[in-house]
C-alpha cells in the first residue's frame, strides 16, 4: 500500500465511540455499531489517509451506514465490488464490516492510494 508510517491503531466500542466521532456517533449506534479500529497512514509528500474500520451487528447496519455517508459524487470502483469513491472518500462494506477511508491531503495520487489501502484492509485481490 506504500505508506511510510501509520499511527497507533485506536480501538473504540459502543461506550467510547463518542471520543472519536462525537457528532456522528448516534447514527452509528442506531445502526448497530459494535466496535471500530482507526489509524492514519502517511505517504511520501506528507499525504495522509484516515482509515476507519467499523464492525456492526448486522450486514444491514453496515450497509445502511455506508448509504448514509456516501458522497453525492461517489462512483463504483472498477474491479472492487461494493466499493465506491469520489476520489477523496472511499467506502466499502464486507459482511458486517464498514470501511471508510478519507484522503486528508487530496491530490492526483489520492484515489489510487485509497483503493490500494481498501484492498489491503479487505485482502482484496486486484482484478
LOBA-675877 format. One record per atom (N, C-alpha, C): residue number from 1; chain; atom name; x, y, z. Coordinates in nm, 2 decimals, always signed. Example, Ala and Ser with C-alpha at 12.3 -4.5 7.8 and 13.67 -1.06 7.14 Angstrom:
REM residues 2
- 1 A N +1.32 -0.57 +0.78
- 1 A CA +1.23 -0.45 +0.78
- 1 A C +1.32 -0.33 +0.78
- 2 A N +1.28 -0.22 +0.71
- 2 A CA +1.37 -0.11 +0.71
- 2 A C +1.29 +0.00 +0.79
//
This chain:
REM residues 127
- 1 A N +0.08 -0.12 +0.00
- 1 A CA +0.00 +0.00 +0.00
- 1 A C +0.09 +0.13 +0.00
- 2 A N +0.22 +0.11 +0.03
- 2 A CA +0.31 +0.22 +0.01
- 2 A C +0.32 +0.33 +0.12
- 3 A N +0.25 +0.31 +0.23
- 3 A CA +0.25 +0.41 +0.34
- 3 A C +0.39 +0.40 +0.40
- 4 A N +0.44 +0.52 +0.44
- 4 A CA +0.57 +0.53 +0.51
- 4 A C +0.55 +0.51 +0.66
- 5 A N +0.44 +0.56 +0.72
- 5 A CA +0.41 +0.54 +0.86
- 5 A C +0.26 +0.52 +0.88
- 6 A N +0.23 +0.47 +1.00
- 6 A CA +0.09 +0.46 +1.04
- 6 A C +0.09 +0.49 +1.19
- 7 A N -0.01 +0.56 +1.23
- 7 A CA -0.03 +0.59 +1.37
- 7 A C -0.07 +0.46 +1.45
- 8 A N -0.06 +0.47 +1.58
- 8 A CA -0.10 +0.35 +1.66
- 8 A C -0.25 +0.34 +1.63
- 9 A N -0.30 +0.21 +1.62
- 9 A CA -0.44 +0.18 +1.60
- 9 A C -0.52 +0.21 +1.72
- 10 A N -0.62 +0.30 +1.71
- 10 A CA -0.71 +0.33 +1.82
- 10 A C -0.83 +0.23 +1.81
- 11 A N -0.88 +0.19 +1.92
- 11 A CA -0.99 +0.09 +1.93
- 11 A C -1.10 +0.16 +2.00
- 12 A N -1.22 +0.14 +1.95
- 12 A CA -1.34 +0.20 +2.01
- 12 A C -1.45 +0.10 +2.02
- 13 A N -1.54 +0.12 +2.12
- 13 A CA -1.66 +0.03 +2.13
- 13 A C -1.78 +0.12 +2.15
- 14 A N -1.89 +0.06 +2.18
- 14 A CA -2.01 +0.14 +2.19
- 14 A C -2.00 +0.25 +2.30
- 15 A N -1.93 +0.23 +2.40
- 15 A CA -1.92 +0.33 +2.51
- 15 A C -1.82 +0.44 +2.48
- 16 A N -1.72 +0.41 +2.39
- 16 A CA -1.61 +0.51 +2.37
- 16 A C -1.62 +0.57 +2.23
- 17 A N -1.72 +0.53 +2.15
- 17 A CA -1.72 +0.59 +2.01
- 17 A C -1.73 +0.74 +2.01
- 18 A N -1.80 +0.80 +2.10
- 18 A CA -1.82 +0.94 +2.11
- 18 A C -1.69 +1.01 +2.11
- 19 A N -1.58 +0.95 +2.16
- 19 A CA -1.45 +1.01 +2.17
- 19 A C -1.39 +1.03 +2.03
- 20 A N -1.43 +0.95 +1.94
- 20 A CA -1.38 +0.95 +1.80
- 20 A C -1.46 +1.03 +1.71
- 21 A N -1.59 +1.01 +1.71
- 21 A CA -1.68 +1.07 +1.61
- 21 A C -1.81 +1.13 +1.69
- 22 A N -1.79 +1.22 +1.77
- 22 A CA -1.89 +1.27 +1.86
- 22 A C -2.02 +1.31 +1.78
- 23 A N -2.01 +1.38 +1.68
- 23 A CA -2.13 +1.43 +1.61
- 23 A C -2.20 +1.32 +1.53
- 24 A N -2.14 +1.22 +1.49
- 24 A CA -2.20 +1.11 +1.41
- 24 A C -2.22 +0.98 +1.49
- 25 A N -2.18 +0.98 +1.62
- 25 A CA -2.19 +0.85 +1.69
- 25 A C -2.33 +0.80 +1.71
- 26 A N -2.43 +0.89 +1.73
- 26 A CA -2.57 +0.84 +1.74
- 26 A C -2.62 +0.76 +1.62
- 27 A N -2.58 +0.81 +1.50
- 27 A CA -2.62 +0.73 +1.38
- 27 A C -2.56 +0.60 +1.37
- 28 A N -2.43 +0.59 +1.41
- 28 A CA -2.36 +0.46 +1.41
- 28 A C -2.43 +0.36 +1.51
- 29 A N -2.45 +0.42 +1.63
- 29 A CA -2.51 +0.33 +1.73
- 29 A C -2.65 +0.29 +1.70
- 30 A N -2.73 +0.37 +1.63
- 30 A CA -2.86 +0.34 +1.59
- 30 A C -2.87 +0.22 +1.49
- 31 A N -2.76 +0.21 +1.41
- 31 A CA -2.75 +0.11 +1.31
- 31 A C -2.68 -0.02 +1.36
- 32 A N -2.65 -0.03 +1.49
- 32 A CA -2.59 -0.15 +1.55
- 32 A C -2.44 -0.15 +1.55
- 33 A N -2.38 -0.04 +1.56
- 33 A CA -2.23 -0.03 +1.58
- 33 A C -2.19 -0.12 +1.70
- 34 A N -2.08 -0.19 +1.67
- 34 A CA -2.02 -0.28 +1.78
- 34 A C -1.88 -0.23 +1.82
- 35 A N -1.79 -0.21 +1.72
- 35 A CA -1.66 -0.17 +1.75
- 35 A C -1.59 -0.10 +1.63
- 36 A N -1.48 -0.04 +1.65
- 36 A CA -1.40 +0.02 +1.54
- 36 A C -1.25 +0.02 +1.57
- 37 A N -1.18 +0.02 +1.46
- 37 A CA -1.03 +0.04 +1.46
- 37 A C -1.01 +0.16 +1.37
- 38 A N -0.92 +0.25 +1.42
- 38 A CA -0.89 +0.37 +1.34
- 38 A C -0.74 +0.40 +1.35
- 39 A N -0.69 +0.45 +1.23
- 39 A CA -0.55 +0.49 +1.22
- 39 A C -0.53 +0.59 +1.11
- 40 A N -0.42 +0.66 +1.11
- 40 A CA -0.39 +0.75 +0.99
- 40 A C -0.26 +0.70 +0.93
- 41 A N -0.26 +0.69 +0.80
- 41 A CA -0.14 +0.65 +0.72
- 41 A C -0.08 +0.77 +0.65
- 42 A N +0.05 +0.78 +0.66
- 42 A CA +0.12 +0.89 +0.60
- 42 A C +0.21 +0.83 +0.48
- 43 A N +0.20 +0.91 +0.37
- 43 A CA +0.27 +0.87 +0.25
- 43 A C +0.38 +0.97 +0.21
- 44 A N +0.46 +0.94 +0.11
- 44 A CA +0.56 +1.04 +0.07
- 44 A C +0.49 +1.17 +0.03
- 45 A N +0.56 +1.28 +0.05
- 45 A CA +0.50 +1.41 +0.02
- 45 A C +0.40 +1.45 +0.13
- 46 A N +0.40 +1.39 +0.24
- 46 A CA +0.31 +1.42 +0.36
- 46 A C +0.16 +1.39 +0.33
- 47 A N +0.13 +1.32 +0.23
- 47 A CA -0.01 +1.28 +0.21
- 47 A C -0.06 +1.19 +0.32
- 48 A N -0.18 +1.21 +0.36
- 48 A CA -0.23 +1.13 +0.47
- 48 A C -0.37 +1.07 +0.44
- 49 A N -0.40 +0.95 +0.49
- 49 A CA -0.53 +0.89 +0.48
- 49 A C -0.58 +0.85 +0.61
- 50 A N -0.70 +0.89 +0.65
- 50 A CA -0.76 +0.84 +0.77
- 50 A C -0.84 +0.72 +0.74
- 51 A N -0.81 +0.61 +0.82
- 51 A CA -0.87 +0.48 +0.80
- 51 A C -0.96 +0.44 +0.92
- 52 A N -1.08 +0.41 +0.89
- 52 A CA -1.18 +0.36 +0.99
- 52 A C -1.24 +0.23 +0.95
- 53 A N -1.23 +0.13 +1.03
- 53 A CA -1.29 +0.00 +1.00
- 53 A C -1.39 -0.02 +1.12
- 54 A N -1.52 -0.02 +1.08
- 54 A CA -1.63 -0.03 +1.18
- 54 A C -1.70 -0.17 +1.17
- 55 A N -1.72 -0.23 +1.28
- 55 A CA -1.80 -0.36 +1.28
- 55 A C -1.94 -0.33 +1.33
- 56 A N -2.04 -0.38 +1.26
- 56 A CA -2.18 -0.36 +1.30
- 56 A C -2.23 -0.50 +1.34
- 57 A N -2.35 -0.50 +1.41
- 57 A CA -2.41 -0.62 +1.45
- 57 A C -2.47 -0.70 +1.34
- 58 A N -2.49 -0.63 +1.22
- 58 A CA -2.55 -0.70 +1.10
- 58 A C -2.50 -0.64 +0.98
- 59 A N -2.51 -0.71 +0.87
- 59 A CA -2.47 -0.66 +0.74
- 59 A C -2.56 -0.54 +0.70
- 60 A N -2.68 -0.55 +0.74
- 60 A CA -2.78 -0.44 +0.70
- 60 A C -2.73 -0.31 +0.77
- 61 A N -2.69 -0.32 +0.89
- 61 A CA -2.64 -0.20 +0.96
- 61 A C -2.52 -0.14 +0.90
- 62 A N -2.42 -0.22 +0.86
- 62 A CA -2.31 -0.17 +0.79
- 62 A C -2.34 -0.11 +0.65
- 63 A N -2.43 -0.17 +0.58
- 63 A CA -2.48 -0.12 +0.45
- 63 A C -2.55 +0.02 +0.47
- 64 A N -2.64 +0.02 +0.57
- 64 A CA -2.71 +0.15 +0.59
- 64 A C -2.62 +0.26 +0.63
- 65 A N -2.51 +0.23 +0.70
- 65 A CA -2.42 +0.34 +0.74
- 65 A C -2.34 +0.39 +0.62
- 66 A N -2.30 +0.30 +0.53
- 66 A CA -2.24 +0.34 +0.40
- 66 A C -2.33 +0.42 +0.32
- 67 A N -2.46 +0.38 +0.31
- 67 A CA -2.55 +0.46 +0.23
- 67 A C -2.57 +0.60 +0.28
- 68 A N -2.57 +0.61 +0.42
- 68 A CA -2.59 +0.74 +0.48
- 68 A C -2.48 +0.83 +0.47
- 69 A N -2.36 +0.78 +0.44
- 69 A CA -2.24 +0.86 +0.43
- 69 A C -2.18 +0.87 +0.29
- 70 A N -2.25 +0.81 +0.20
- 70 A CA -2.20 +0.81 +0.06
- 70 A C -2.20 +0.95 +0.00
- 71 A N -2.08 +1.00 -0.05
- 71 A CA -2.07 +1.13 -0.11
- 71 A C -2.16 +1.13 -0.24
- 72 A N -2.22 +1.24 -0.27
- 72 A CA -2.31 +1.25 -0.39
- 72 A C -2.23 +1.22 -0.52
- 73 A N -2.10 +1.25 -0.52
- 73 A CA -2.02 +1.23 -0.64
- 73 A C -1.96 +1.09 -0.65
- 74 A N -1.98 +1.01 -0.55
- 74 A CA -1.92 +0.87 -0.54
- 74 A C -1.96 +0.79 -0.66
- 75 A N -1.87 +0.71 -0.71
- 75 A CA -1.90 +0.61 -0.82
- 75 A C -1.83 +0.48 -0.78
- 76 A N -1.88 +0.37 -0.84
- 76 A CA -1.82 +0.24 -0.82
- 76 A C -1.67 +0.24 -0.85
- 77 A N -1.60 +0.16 -0.78
- 77 A CA -1.45 +0.15 -0.80
- 77 A C -1.44 +0.03 -0.90
- 78 A N -1.39 +0.05 -1.02
- 78 A CA -1.38 -0.07 -1.11
- 78 A C -1.30 -0.18 -1.05
- 79 A N -1.35 -0.30 -1.06
- 79 A CA -1.28 -0.42 -1.02
- 79 A C -1.28 -0.44 -0.87
- 80 A N -1.36 -0.36 -0.80
- 80 A CA -1.37 -0.38 -0.65
- 80 A C -1.51 -0.37 -0.61
- 81 A N -1.58 -0.49 -0.61
- 81 A CA -1.72 -0.50 -0.58
- 81 A C -1.76 -0.44 -0.45
- 82 A N -1.86 -0.35 -0.45
- 82 A CA -1.91 -0.29 -0.33
- 82 A C -1.83 -0.17 -0.28
- 83 A N -1.73 -0.13 -0.35
- 83 A CA -1.66 -0.01 -0.31
- 83 A C -1.70 +0.11 -0.40
- 84 A N -1.71 +0.23 -0.33
- 84 A CA -1.75 +0.35 -0.40
- 84 A C -1.65 +0.46 -0.35
- 85 A N -1.62 +0.55 -0.45
- 85 A CA -1.53 +0.66 -0.41
- 85 A C -1.56 +0.78 -0.49
- 86 A N -1.53 +0.90 -0.43
- 86 A CA -1.54 +1.03 -0.51
- 86 A C -1.40 +1.08 -0.53
- 87 A N -1.30 +1.00 -0.50
- 87 A CA -1.16 +1.05 -0.51
- 87 A C -1.10 +1.10 -0.38
- 88 A N -1.19 +1.14 -0.29
- 88 A CA -1.14 +1.19 -0.16
- 88 A C -1.18 +1.09 -0.05
- 89 A N -1.30 +1.03 -0.06
- 89 A CA -1.35 +0.93 +0.04
- 89 A C -1.38 +0.80 -0.04
- 90 A N -1.34 +0.69 +0.02
- 90 A CA -1.37 +0.56 -0.03
- 90 A C -1.45 +0.48 +0.08
- 91 A N -1.57 +0.43 +0.04
- 91 A CA -1.65 +0.35 +0.13
- 91 A C -1.66 +0.21 +0.08
- 92 A N -1.66 +0.11 +0.16
- 92 A CA -1.68 -0.03 +0.12
- 92 A C -1.74 -0.11 +0.24
- 93 A N -1.81 -0.21 +0.20
- 93 A CA -1.87 -0.30 +0.30
- 93 A C -1.84 -0.44 +0.26
- 94 A N -1.80 -0.52 +0.36
- 94 A CA -1.78 -0.67 +0.35
- 94 A C -1.85 -0.73 +0.47
- 95 A N -1.97 -0.79 +0.45
- 95 A CA -2.04 -0.85 +0.56
- 95 A C -2.08 -0.74 +0.66
- 96 A N -2.04 -0.76 +0.79
- 96 A CA -2.07 -0.67 +0.89
- 96 A C -1.97 -0.55 +0.91
- 97 A N -1.86 -0.55 +0.82
- 97 A CA -1.76 -0.45 +0.83
- 97 A C -1.78 -0.34 +0.73
- 98 A N -1.77 -0.22 +0.78
- 98 A CA -1.78 -0.10 +0.70
- 98 A C -1.65 -0.02 +0.71
- 99 A N -1.59 +0.00 +0.59
- 99 A CA -1.46 +0.07 +0.58
- 99 A C -1.48 +0.21 +0.52
- 100 A N -1.42 +0.30 +0.59
- 100 A CA -1.43 +0.44 +0.55
- 100 A C -1.29 +0.50 +0.54
- 101 A N -1.24 +0.53 +0.43
- 101 A CA -1.11 +0.59 +0.41
- 101 A C -1.13 +0.73 +0.36
- 102 A N -1.05 +0.83 +0.42
- 102 A CA -1.06 +0.97 +0.38
- 102 A C -0.92 +1.02 +0.35
- 103 A N -0.90 +1.07 +0.23
- 103 A CA -0.77 +1.14 +0.20
- 103 A C -0.77 +1.27 +0.26
- 104 A N -0.68 +1.30 +0.35
- 104 A CA -0.68 +1.42 +0.42
- 104 A C -0.60 +1.53 +0.34
- 105 A N -0.52 +1.48 +0.24
- 105 A CA -0.45 +1.57 +0.16
- 105 A C -0.47 +1.53 +0.01
- 106 A N -0.59 +1.57 -0.04
- 106 A CA -0.63 +1.52 -0.18
- 106 A C -0.52 +1.56 -0.28
- 107 A N -0.51 +1.48 -0.38
- 107 A CA -0.41 +1.51 -0.49
- 107 A C -0.43 +1.40 -0.59
- 108 A N -0.35 +1.41 -0.70
- 108 A CA -0.37 +1.32 -0.81
- 108 A C -0.35 +1.17 -0.78
- 109 A N -0.27 +1.14 -0.67
- 109 A CA -0.25 +1.00 -0.64
- 109 A C -0.34 +0.96 -0.53
- 110 A N -0.43 +1.04 -0.48
- 110 A CA -0.52 +1.01 -0.37
- 110 A C -0.61 +0.89 -0.39
- 111 A N -0.68 +0.89 -0.50
- 111 A CA -0.77 +0.78 -0.52
- 111 A C -0.70 +0.65 -0.53
- 112 A N -0.59 +0.64 -0.60
- 112 A CA -0.51 +0.52 -0.61
- 112 A C -0.47 +0.47 -0.47
- 113 A N -0.43 +0.56 -0.39
- 113 A CA -0.39 +0.52 -0.25
- 113 A C -0.51 +0.47 -0.17
- 114 A N -0.62 +0.53 -0.19
- 114 A CA -0.75 +0.49 -0.12
- 114 A C -0.78 +0.35 -0.16
- 115 A N -0.78 +0.32 -0.29
- 115 A CA -0.81 +0.18 -0.34
- 115 A C -0.71 +0.08 -0.29
- 116 A N -0.58 +0.11 -0.30
- 116 A CA -0.48 +0.02 -0.25
- 116 A C -0.50 -0.01 -0.10
- 117 A N -0.52 +0.09 -0.02
- 117 A CA -0.54 +0.07 +0.12
- 117 A C -0.67 -0.01 +0.15
- 118 A N -0.78 +0.01 +0.07
- 118 A CA -0.90 -0.06 +0.09
- 118 A C -0.88 -0.21 +0.05
- 119 A N -0.81 -0.23 -0.06
- 119 A CA -0.78 -0.37 -0.10
- 119 A C -0.70 -0.45 +0.01
- 120 A N -0.60 -0.38 +0.07
- 120 A CA -0.52 -0.44 +0.17
- 120 A C -0.61 -0.47 +0.30
- 121 A N -0.70 -0.37 +0.33
- 121 A CA -0.78 -0.39 +0.45
- 121 A C -0.87 -0.51 +0.44
- 122 A N -0.93 -0.53 +0.32
- 122 A CA -1.02 -0.65 +0.29
- 122 A C -0.95 -0.76 +0.22
- 123 A N -0.81 -0.75 +0.21
- 123 A CA -0.73 -0.86 +0.15
- 123 A C -0.79 -0.89 +0.01
- 124 A N -0.83 -0.79 -0.06
- 124 A CA -0.90 -0.80 -0.19
- 124 A C -0.79 -0.81 -0.30
- 125 A N -0.81 -0.90 -0.39
- 125 A CA -0.72 -0.92 -0.50
- 125 A C -0.75 -0.82 -0.61
- 126 A N -0.64 -0.77 -0.68
- 126 A CA -0.66 -0.68 -0.79
- 126 A C -0.71 -0.77 -0.91
- 127 A N -0.82 -0.71 -0.97
- 127 A CA -0.88 -0.79 -1.08
- 127 A C -0.84 -0.72 -1.21
//
